[in-house]
């Protein structure tokens, strides 16, 4: 006679919560057809969630409350559940998985409520845009490439355009000859959602683009099939985003800049330098093609020195205080300059 099967010593009996998780993962794999890597991520995130509940003696999905979901979120942020603590972005991914799990159980009739429906993912800190100094920008532009070659002229024109109007890399490489009005110093850009905007470009960018069109583009165009794109590759076709990125990376390397300089770095620098020069944030919003001014306001960082200079120049009593201090101690201004 065959002996009845027994659980291995220390093995945990499958709970209704475990079974619910298995059913949800099967749903994701079969009905939604998620890729293996995506499914694996859901499995890991939800396994941590289920283990947390089981360790708190909650084995039935119908017994889970909103407080339990919130406690799980707090635990994975601090590592109090015994696993590694998670960043806001990783914790947000877990919350999304948990919400999908409970929504599935509600729709399947396994539970009468959705305890995770009102639990919000943790807000992620906004990363401030990275900008480089004007001197660094000029070094990059100066290292664009040999001006006597068609590709060197193209590279200089591309980088001048990126910084001259804050264009995204996709907008720059998507620019056609008909989008340029160099006589008026304007260019038409097609941004996200295929939205168009017409923006000014500086005289340096106008001169660089004009030099490329006159002395460089024709030599590249004869090798292609008549592309209307402004920026062409060595075969006469439109320059790709990847190739444009490589142009900037090469110039930054030759300029001796440490760290990663991307096309967005020039865009961020364009916005930052405008705002530091006194441009209105809503004007910068229009130039960048941002749908919301909130996005543009990320660029409004200013240094403590800039704040102090503006304050002293604009506030009448602050100005008099500075003057009084200088009268009382003439060496004060010298010491401040030395600082």
Backbone torsions as a table, in degrees:
resi	resn	phi	psi	omega
1	UNK	NA	138.6	179.6
2	UNK	-80.4	131.6	-179.2
3	UNK	-69.8	143.8	178.8
4	UNK	-63.6	144.7	179.7
5	UNK	-66.8	138.7	178.0
6	UNK	-126.8	155.5	178.8
7	UNK	-74.2	147.7	176.4
8	UNK	-64.3	148.3	179.9
9	UNK	-54.5	129.1	177.0
10	UNK	84.2	-4.8	-178.5
11	UNK	-71.5	143.9	-178.1
12	UNK	-91.2	134.6	177.8
13	UNK	-70.4	137.2	179.8
14	UNK	-63.5	131.0	-178.0
15	UNK	-100.6	167.1	173.9
16	UNK	-57.3	-30.2	178.9
17	UNK	-69.0	-41.0	176.2
18	UNK	-61.3	-44.7	-179.2
19	UNK	-64.1	-38.0	178.0
20	UNK	-64.2	-39.8	178.7
21	UNK	-64.0	-43.3	178.3
22	UNK	-60.2	-42.6	178.7
23	UNK	-63.2	-38.8	-179.7
24	UNK	-69.3	-41.1	178.8
25	UNK	-65.4	-37.0	175.2
26	UNK	-63.1	-39.2	177.8
27	UNK	-62.1	-43.6	179.8
28	UNK	-65.0	-38.1	-176.9
29	UNK	-75.6	-42.8	-172.1
30	UNK	-90.3	-52.9	-173.3
31	UNK	-82.8	-34.6	179.3
32	UNK	-98.7	-12.9	173.9
33	UNK	61.1	40.5	-179.2
34	UNK	-67.7	148.1	177.2
35	UNK	-65.2	157.6	-175.8
36	UNK	-58.7	-41.8	-179.1
37	UNK	-66.2	-41.8	178.9
38	UNK	-64.9	-43.2	179.2
39	UNK	-63.0	-38.4	177.8
40	UNK	-62.6	-38.4	178.7
41	UNK	-65.7	-42.4	176.6
42	UNK	-60.8	-42.6	-178.3
43	UNK	-62.6	-44.9	-179.6
44	UNK	-64.8	-45.7	-177.5
45	UNK	-64.5	-44.2	-176.6
46	UNK	-76.7	-27.7	175.6
47	UNK	-64.3	-39.1	177.2
48	UNK	-63.8	-39.1	-179.9
49	UNK	-66.3	-47.9	-178.8
50	UNK	-63.8	-42.3	178.2
51	UNK	-61.3	-38.3	177.6
52	UNK	-60.4	-46.3	-179.6
53	UNK	-64.7	-43.6	-179.2
54	UNK	-63.5	-37.6	178.0
55	UNK	-66.7	-18.7	175.8
56	UNK	-102.9	21.7	174.4
57	UNK	62.2	35.9	175.1
58	UNK	-116.0	103.7	-176.3
59	UNK	-110.2	-4.5	-177.8
60	UNK	-116.0	125.2	-179.8
61	UNK	-58.8	-26.0	179.4
62	UNK	-71.3	-16.4	-178.2
63	UNK	-91.9	-5.3	-177.5
64	UNK	-73.0	135.0	178.0
65	UNK	-112.4	168.5	177.3
66	UNK	-61.5	-35.0	178.4
67	UNK	-62.8	-35.6	178.3
68	UNK	-64.9	-42.1	179.1
69	UNK	-65.5	-42.4	178.7
70	UNK	-63.8	-39.9	178.4
71	UNK	-64.9	-35.8	177.0
72	UNK	-63.9	-43.5	179.1
73	UNK	-60.0	-43.2	178.5
74	UNK	-64.5	-37.6	-177.4
75	UNK	-68.0	-39.8	-178.9
76	UNK	-75.7	-21.4	176.3
77	UNK	-75.7	-30.6	-177.0
78	UNK	-103.8	-15.7	-175.8
79	UNK	81.9	15.0	-177.7
80	UNK	-70.2	-11.3	177.8
81	UNK	-86.9	4.8	177.2
82	UNK	94.2	-5.7	177.7
83	UNK	-106.8	179.3	-177.9
84	UNK	-64.4	140.5	176.9
85	UNK	-74.3	148.1	-171.5
86	UNK	-110.6	151.5	173.4
87	UNK	-71.4	170.7	-180.0
88	UNK	-60.6	-40.5	-177.7
89	UNK	-68.0	-41.0	179.0
90	UNK	-69.1	-40.1	177.4
91	UNK	-64.2	-37.0	178.2
92	UNK	-62.8	-38.3	178.2
93	UNK	-63.1	-40.9	177.8
94	UNK	-62.4	-42.1	-179.3
95	UNK	-63.7	-40.5	177.7
96	UNK	-60.4	-42.8	178.6
97	UNK	-63.9	-43.3	-179.6
98	UNK	-64.6	-41.0	179.3
99	UNK	-64.5	-40.7	177.1
100	UNK	-64.0	-38.3	178.9
101	UNK	-61.1	-50.3	-178.1
102	UNK	-70.8	-32.6	176.2
103	UNK	-64.2	-39.5	177.3
104	UNK	-62.1	-45.9	-179.4
105	UNK	-62.8	-36.9	178.2
106	UNK	-66.4	-45.8	-179.2
107	UNK	-66.6	-29.9	179.3
108	UNK	-83.0	-4.0	179.5
109	UNK	80.0	12.5	179.3
110	UNK	-77.5	-25.7	177.9
111	UNK	-133.7	158.2	-179.4
112	UNK	-94.3	-15.7	-179.3
113	UNK	-136.1	168.2	176.8
114	UNK	-116.0	97.7	-175.9
115	UNK	-71.1	-14.1	-177.2
116	UNK	-102.0	-4.5	-172.8
117	UNK	-59.5	-32.6	-176.6
118	UNK	-102.6	3.1	179.9
119	UNK	-84.3	120.7	-176.2
120	UNK	-94.5	141.6	175.1
121	UNK	-61.3	152.4	177.9
122	UNK	-64.7	141.9	178.6
123	UNK	-70.8	138.4	-178.3
124	UNK	-93.5	139.6	179.7
125	UNK	-63.5	137.7	179.0
126	UNK	-75.9	125.4	178.7
127	UNK	-79.8	125.0	178.8
128	UNK	-71.1	138.5	179.2
129	UNK	-60.8	145.0	177.2
130	UNK	-92.0	133.2	177.8
131	UNK	-129.8	155.9	175.4
132	UNK	-115.3	161.7	-175.9
133	UNK	-70.4	163.2	177.4
134	UNK	-60.2	-39.3	178.6
135	UNK	-61.1	-41.9	179.0
136	UNK	-65.9	-40.1	177.5
137	UNK	-59.7	-46.2	-178.5
138	UNK	-63.9	-34.0	176.9
139	UNK	-66.8	-40.4	178.1
140	UNK	-64.3	-46.6	-179.2
141	UNK	-62.7	-37.6	179.9
142	UNK	-69.7	-20.1	-179.3
143	UNK	-100.4	18.6	-173.8
144	UNK	-62.1	-37.5	-178.0
145	UNK	157.7	165.4	-179.4
146	UNK	-64.1	122.0	-174.5
147	UNK	-69.2	-11.4	-177.7
148	UNK	-86.0	-4.4	-179.2
149	UNK	-109.0	152.5	178.4
150	UNK	-58.2	-43.1	-179.3
151	UNK	-71.0	-32.9	176.3
152	UNK	-64.6	-42.8	176.5
153	UNK	-62.7	-41.6	178.7
154	UNK	-61.9	-45.8	-176.5
155	UNK	-63.6	-41.8	178.7
156	UNK	-64.2	-42.3	179.3
157	UNK	-63.8	-40.7	-179.8
158	UNK	-62.0	-49.3	-177.3
159	UNK	-69.0	-37.3	176.3
160	UNK	-62.8	-38.8	179.6
161	UNK	-67.7	-43.1	179.8
162	UNK	-57.8	-46.6	-179.2
163	UNK	-80.8	-30.7	-175.7
164	UNK	-68.6	-24.5	179.6
165	UNK	-135.8	6.1	177.5
166	UNK	68.9	28.2	-177.3
167	UNK	-69.7	146.8	167.5
168	UNK	-69.6	157.0	-178.2
169	UNK	-62.2	-37.8	179.4
170	UNK	-66.8	-33.4	178.6
171	UNK	-70.0	-38.3	-178.3
172	UNK	-68.4	-48.6	-177.9
173	UNK	-72.9	-19.5	177.8
174	UNK	-87.4	1.2	-177.7
175	UNK	-74.1	132.7	178.4
176	UNK	-104.6	163.0	-179.7
177	UNK	-54.6	-41.2	-178.1
178	UNK	-68.5	-12.0	179.0
179	UNK	-82.9	-9.1	-177.0
180	UNK	-96.4	137.1	169.9
181	UNK	-133.1	78.5	-174.3
182	UNK	-67.4	-28.0	178.2
183	UNK	-61.3	-35.8	178.3
184	UNK	-97.8	-4.1	-179.2
185	UNK	69.2	40.1	-177.4
186	UNK	-127.7	153.9	174.8
187	UNK	-141.6	142.7	176.6
188	UNK	-97.4	127.4	-179.0
189	UNK	-117.3	143.5	176.4
190	UNK	-108.7	111.4	-175.0
191	UNK	-97.5	-155.5	-178.7
192	UNK	-63.5	142.6	-177.6
193	UNK	69.2	18.3	180.0
194	UNK	60.4	25.5	177.2
195	UNK	-78.9	136.6	-178.9
196	UNK	-101.4	147.6	171.3
197	UNK	-146.8	149.1	177.8
198	UNK	-109.6	123.2	-175.0
199	UNK	-129.2	152.9	176.1
200	UNK	-78.2	152.4	171.7
201	UNK	-124.1	149.5	-175.6
202	UNK	-71.2	167.9	-176.8
203	UNK	-64.2	-33.1	178.3
204	UNK	-65.0	-42.6	178.6
205	UNK	-66.5	-40.8	178.1
206	UNK	-59.1	-46.5	-178.9
207	UNK	-64.1	-40.5	-178.3
208	UNK	-69.2	-42.0	178.9
209	UNK	-67.0	-40.8	179.2
210	UNK	-63.1	-42.7	178.7
211	UNK	-62.0	-39.6	179.1
212	UNK	-66.9	-43.2	-179.3
213	UNK	-64.8	-37.4	-176.3
214	UNK	-79.1	-42.5	-169.7
215	UNK	-113.6	-8.0	-175.1
216	UNK	-123.7	-44.2	-171.5
217	UNK	-64.0	-38.3	-177.5
218	UNK	-59.7	-38.1	-179.6
219	UNK	-66.4	-29.3	177.4
220	UNK	-83.0	-35.9	-175.0
221	UNK	-65.5	-32.6	-176.9
222	UNK	-65.6	-17.2	-179.5
223	UNK	-89.4	-6.4	-176.4
224	UNK	-111.9	-155.9	-175.4
225	UNK	-117.8	33.4	175.2
226	UNK	77.4	42.1	178.8
227	UNK	-67.5	138.9	177.8
228	UNK	-80.6	-4.1	-177.5
229	UNK	-62.1	143.3	177.3
230	UNK	-66.8	-48.9	-174.2
231	UNK	-98.9	118.7	-176.2
232	UNK	-111.4	153.5	174.3
233	UNK	-89.1	-177.1	-175.5
234	UNK	-65.7	-16.8	178.8
235	UNK	-97.2	3.9	178.4
236	UNK	86.8	4.2	176.6
237	UNK	-94.4	173.6	179.7
238	UNK	-62.1	137.9	177.1
239	UNK	-67.9	134.1	-179.1
240	UNK	-84.4	164.6	177.2
241	UNK	-61.7	-40.8	-178.8
242	UNK	-63.8	-40.8	179.4
243	UNK	-68.1	-38.5	178.0
244	UNK	-64.4	-38.9	176.5
245	UNK	-60.9	-42.7	-179.6
246	UNK	-64.3	-34.1	177.1
247	UNK	-59.4	-47.1	-179.3
248	UNK	-68.1	-42.4	-179.7
249	UNK	-60.0	-41.0	178.8
250	UNK	-65.5	-41.5	179.4
251	UNK	-66.0	-41.3	179.6
252	UNK	-64.3	-38.5	179.1
253	UNK	-65.4	-44.3	178.9
254	UNK	-66.8	-28.4	178.9
255	UNK	-78.9	-7.3	177.3
256	UNK	77.0	25.4	179.6
257	UNK	-82.8	130.4	176.9
258	UNK	-85.8	154.1	-179.0
259	UNK	84.8	175.6	-175.4
260	UNK	-89.3	123.4	176.1
261	UNK	-112.3	117.4	-177.4
262	UNK	-113.0	168.9	174.6
263	UNK	-55.7	-33.2	178.7
264	UNK	-69.5	-23.6	176.3
265	UNK	-62.1	-42.6	177.7
266	UNK	-66.0	-37.9	178.0
267	UNK	-64.1	-45.4	177.8
268	UNK	-63.1	-39.9	-179.8
269	UNK	-66.1	-39.9	175.9
270	UNK	-55.0	-50.0	-178.0
271	UNK	-66.8	-44.3	-178.1
272	UNK	-63.3	-43.2	-179.0
273	UNK	-67.4	-35.5	176.2
274	UNK	-63.3	-47.1	-177.9
275	UNK	-66.3	-38.9	177.3
276	UNK	-65.7	-26.0	177.7
277	UNK	-84.3	0.1	175.8
278	UNK	103.4	7.8	-179.7
279	UNK	-68.3	146.0	176.9
280	UNK	-71.4	140.5	-175.3
281	UNK	-62.6	-31.4	-179.5
282	UNK	-74.2	-28.9	174.0
283	UNK	-67.1	-43.9	178.6
284	UNK	-63.1	-36.8	176.6
285	UNK	-57.3	-45.9	179.7
286	UNK	-65.8	-39.9	-179.0
287	UNK	-65.0	-38.5	-178.9
288	UNK	-80.7	-18.3	-177.8
289	UNK	78.0	27.7	177.2
290	UNK	-77.0	136.2	178.1
291	UNK	-70.7	-31.2	-178.0
292	UNK	-125.3	142.0	178.1
293	UNK	-68.9	-20.6	178.4
294	UNK	-59.0	-38.5	178.6
295	UNK	-63.8	-42.8	-178.2
296	UNK	-66.8	-31.1	-176.5
297	UNK	-66.5	-12.6	174.2
298	UNK	-63.8	-22.7	-177.2
299	UNK	-85.0	-5.1	-171.0
300	UNK	-84.2	26.7	172.6
301	UNK	-71.2	138.4	173.5
302	UNK	-134.3	155.4	-179.0
303	UNK	-76.5	162.1	177.7
304	UNK	-61.9	-35.6	178.7
305	UNK	-63.2	-42.4	179.6
306	UNK	-63.8	-42.6	178.5
307	UNK	-59.9	-44.4	-177.9
308	UNK	-65.7	-41.2	179.9
309	UNK	-63.0	-43.9	179.6
310	UNK	-65.5	-42.4	-179.3
311	UNK	-61.5	-48.0	-179.0
312	UNK	-63.8	-38.3	-178.3
313	UNK	-73.4	-29.9	-171.5
314	UNK	-102.0	-27.6	-175.0
315	UNK	-94.9	120.7	-172.7
316	UNK	-60.9	-41.0	-177.4
317	UNK	-75.8	-30.4	175.3
318	UNK	-65.8	-38.2	-179.9
319	UNK	-64.9	-45.0	-179.4
320	UNK	-66.4	-35.2	178.5
321	UNK	-63.1	-40.5	177.5
322	UNK	-62.5	-44.8	-177.7
323	UNK	-64.7	-40.4	179.5
324	UNK	-64.6	-40.2	179.5
325	UNK	-63.7	-40.9	179.7
326	UNK	-66.4	-36.8	179.4
327	UNK	-66.2	-39.7	-178.2
328	UNK	-72.5	-32.8	-177.8
329	UNK	-143.0	90.5	-177.4
330	UNK	-59.1	-21.7	-178.9
331	UNK	-78.3	-6.7	-176.6
332	UNK	-61.1	-45.9	-178.0
333	UNK	-64.2	-35.3	178.9
334	UNK	-65.5	-42.9	-179.7
335	UNK	-64.5	-39.5	-179.3
336	UNK	-65.4	-38.6	178.3
337	UNK	-65.5	-37.5	178.7
338	UNK	-65.8	-36.2	177.6
339	UNK	-62.9	NA	NA
